[in-house]
Amino acid sequence: MLSSGGAARRFTVHLGFTARDLGVAREVAVGYAEALSLLRPELALGASALSPAEAWQRAERLFCGALGPDGERCVDVAEHLGFHHAPGPGGLGWGDGDGGRG
């Protein structure tokens, strides 16, 4: 990342798009976030959120973010069923996997 000196600060980018409903919007937003994180690994994938364009204060997270036993965060979609999964191929999996929430 380019830096102009000083301590690094976090920023958020808001990308607008259209979708027929919230479910489709979530799928599209997750796809954008995952694709961008492949191109720019410094992106905080777990911080990705979705909101109506006119109501940014109603943002909901896109990814689970549960803390795992090795300190990694789950990168599955928010409110997923079953095991949690750490990032990367063969990433750590944890949880009971019984089909329950998160």
N, C-alpha and C positions, 0 to 999 in steps of 0.2 A: 504494500500500500504506500502511496506517496504521503510524505509527511512534511510539514512546514516547521518542525521542531516542537518542543513542548511535549507534555503528556498526551497519550492517545485518548480520545474520547469516543463514545459510541454515538452513532447516528442511525436514523431509520429512513428508509426510502419507501415511498408510497407509490405503487404501480396501479393504474386503473385499467379495468377491463369489464366487459359485459358478460352476463350469464343469465340463463332463464330462471334460476332459483338458487337458494343458498347452498343446496347440496352440490350442484354443478359448480358453483363458485368455489367451494372448498376443494373439489377435485382439481380444478384449474390452478388454484393458488398453490396447492401442494406440489403440483407438477412444476410450476414456475420456480418455487423455492428450491426444490431438489435439483433442477437443472442449473440454476444459478450457483448453487453450492458446489457443483462439480466444476464449473468454470472458475469460481472464486472461492477457494476453500476457507478463506478468512471470514466468510459470512457466518453469522450466528444463526444456523438453521433453526435451532430450538426457539429462537426469539421470534420466528415468523408468525404473523397474525393476519386475520382477515376481518374486515369490517365493511358495512355499507359505505359507499362513497361519501354520503352526506352525514355519517355518524361515526367518525373515527374513534370516539370515546366508547363505542360498543365493540371494540376489537376483541376477537376470540383467538386463542392460540391454535396453530395448525398441527403442532407436534406434541407428543406426550411429555417428554422432558423428565420422566421419573428417574430418580437417582439410583444407579445400580451399585452392586457390592464393591466394585473397583473404582467407584467415583465417576463412571461414565453416565451420560444421560441417554435415555431412550429416544430413538429417532423415528419410532413408528408414529402414525397419525394420532392425534388427540382422541381419547376415548376408545382406543383400539381394544380388541378382545385378545385374551391370552397372554403369552410371554412378552417381555420387553426385549428390545434389541438395541445393542450399541452400534454406532456407525461403522461402516467399512465392511468389506467382504469377510465373512466369517466372524463378524462382531459378536461380542459376548451376549448371550441370551440369559435372562433370569425371570423368575416368577413361577407361579404354579401352573400356568398353561391350561387351566380348567375351563377356559371360555368366559370367565368372568371379566368384568371391566378392569382395564389398566393393570 
